[in-house]
Amino acid sequence: MLSKVLKKETCAECRFCCSFRRCSLWETPLFPKEVMDSLEKKGSPVVFKKQTVSGKEYGQMDLTGKYRTQDSEEEAACEFLDAHKGCTLNNEEKPFDCKIWPLRIMKENEKYVIALTPTCPAINQVPLEQMKALVEDGLGKTIYEYAKEHPYIVKEYREGFPVLMTFKKITKK
């Protein structure tokens, strides 16, 4: 979705988005129940913490057993990251959060915003105006529409995330 501003090769070399510091576990993507079930049928060893959001079941990778220390800055890689091949998930299995990272839809007070995760090393090389244009050119609406049907992807706004687009509220069709 971000191929207009990021090359796949750049992301494949970095893989920053595929590791989670203990202090950023809130960023770990949620998987819809159907995807979790499919992965479990395939024999995936991933442990999911199950959650219910708006009456639907989702799973979040449980990475807590992968940390070796109590350091909040220690990183653990996504269970689906292969050090040589990159992400092992196919496009249907890959969580929407992963497809749009480093963008997030977040709730800030009574409004919803498309915000940019400031920690992506590659995206920090792209002018903010270019990112705003990309979001305003349709990507923001795509994210917003997805969030209407899948409210679990909405994160609470965090200070320091540049806002690229604002919506008054999310309402289902």
Beta strands, then each sheet from edge to edge (+ up, - down):
strand 1: 19-21
strand 2: 30-32
strand 3: 48-53
strand 4: 56-61
strand 5: 75-77
strand 6: 81-82
strand 7: 86-87
strand 8: 103-108
strand 9: 111-116
strand 10: 155-156
strand 11: 163-167
sheet 1: 1+ 5-
sheet 2: 2+ 4- 3+
sheet 3: 6+ 7-
sheet 4: 10+ 8+ 9- 11+
end
